[in-house]
Amino acid sequence: MSRPASGDTDVLLKARQAIASATTVEQLRQAQAVVLPLDYALNLADTAQIIGVSPGWACQLRRRFMAGQVVGTADAAKAGGRRRQNMTKQEECEFLAPFLASAAVGGILVVSKIKMALDQALGRKVALSSVYNLLHRHGWRKLAPDKRHPQSDPVAQQEWKKNFLKRSAKSAATGRRVKQSN
């Protein structure tokens, strides 16, 4: 058998007032999650079924009401946001400014240097993925290497191919063989 619902008469009176003054469905459900178990001795599962939520959420609604948090109001904690941030967006911009300035000239960012500076700025080690996430938030991404080197010389490559064919033909004509060592 489940334990009886907790709550005193003050909580019950506040919940009844909240039912009368509820402006949203969430506020009504929260107050009902408190009143139904206390007035009608319903267990949490039955209360949740009546108000149309899961038993876990009904328990959350009860606890939050008893703690003074009314759902759907400005003082209620909102989900979302950067709760585990290392720096604010402004601090990140200031931190990345010298690296982005040097990258604008050279066109390359060295992630290992940024990671070392970030470790030093935060006073602890962070994962490499944190640095990539930081760069991603500010519009940078890791680029894959191109199919050819930017300083390659196609003319020199063609010349080498021509000479390579002549050299391989000479070695085939002389019959030189390379001995294999066992």
Secondary structure as UniProt FT lines:
FT   HELIX           9..21
FT   HELIX           25..40
FT   HELIX           44..51
FT   HELIX           55..66
FT   TURN            67..68
FT   TURN            71..72
FT   TURN            74..75
FT   TURN            83..84
FT   HELIX           89..106
FT   HELIX           111..122
FT   HELIX           128..137
FT   TURN            138..139
FT   TURN            150..151
FT   HELIX           154..174
//
